[in-house]
């Protein structure tokens, strides 16, 4: 039986392991054919910046794994448009299934999920 799970990314990459943990969980849930939605809100939008390189900090760059989400049928990726604009981010990774939403639209999307985990 499938259940729906929303994973909310709220922290910048490499500041903590939260972003990697959220991505790992998304892949695990996806491999068990669970409905997974991945949200990027607040500083979590920094995880989507193009050309981010963790090796400069001697940290393994887990962000390349974002490209694997589609192979696990995780196609519901939502990004807070207001968070992107507030941080003047111009270039985000080219992932087909990213949807930019206003905060009120994000809340409506989150209401569709049975379980919500915040990182």
N, C-alpha and C positions, 0 to 999 in steps of 0.2 A: 504494500500500500504506500502510495506516494504522499508526502507532506510538503508544505511550502516553507522555505527558509529564506529570510532576508539577512544578508551580512552587510553591516554598515561600517565603512572605513572612514574614520574621522581624524586619523593621525598622519603626519608626513612620513614618507618612506625613510627607513634607516634611523629614525629617532627612537623607535622601539621595535619589537618583533611583531607588533600587532598586525601590520599590513601583511606580512608573510603568513602569519597564523590565519588570518581571514582568507587569504588566497588558498592556503593548504586545505582549509575546511571546505571551501567552495568546490575544490577538485574532488575531495572525498565524497561530499554529498552528491556531486554530479555523477561520480562513478557508480553510485547506488541509485541512479535515475530519480533523484529527488528534484523537485522544482526549486531552483536557486535563483535568487535575485541579488545582485551585488550593487551596493550604493556607495557613492563617493561624495562625502559632505564635509564642509569645513576644510581643515588642513589635509584631509584625505584626498582631495583633488590633486595634490602634489604628486601622488602616485601615478598619475596619468601623463605627467609632463614628458614630452619627447626627449630623447637623448640623456636620460637620467643614468648615471653611472655610479653604482655603489662601490666599485673597485677603488675609487679615489679615497674612500674611507676605509679601505681594506675589509669591506663587507661584501658578501656574495649578493649579486644583483638578482633578487627574486622577481623583479618586475617584468623580466622577459617571459615569465610564466603566464602573464596575462593573455598572451597570444594563444595559450592552450585552452582557454575557457570554452571556445567554440567546439573543440573536439569532445568536450564533456557535455555538450548540449546546453551550456550555460550562455544564454543569449539575452538575458535581461540584465543589462548594465545601465544604471541610472546615475547621472552626474548632476549635482546642484549647479545650475547656471549662475546663480548669485555668488556662490563660492568661487567659481572660475573667474568671474568678473572682478570680485573684490580683491583677488590676488593678482590681477592683470596677467593671467596666464593666456598666452596666445596659441601655443602649439601643444596639443595633446596627442597621445599615441593614436595611431589609426587602427581602431578596432571597430569593425562593422556595426556591432549591435549597441553601441553607446547612444543613449538618449539623454539630451540635456533637458532638464526640467526646472521649473520654478519651485520654490520651497513648498507652496501649497499643493502642487502636483506631486511632489515627492511624498508628502504625507498621505495623499490618496493612494499612491502606489504601495506604500508600506502597509496600508490597511488591508491589502490583498494577501498578506502573508500570515501564516499561522504562528510561526516562530520568528523572532527578531534577535539577532546577536550583534552587539555593538563593539567595535574594536577601535 
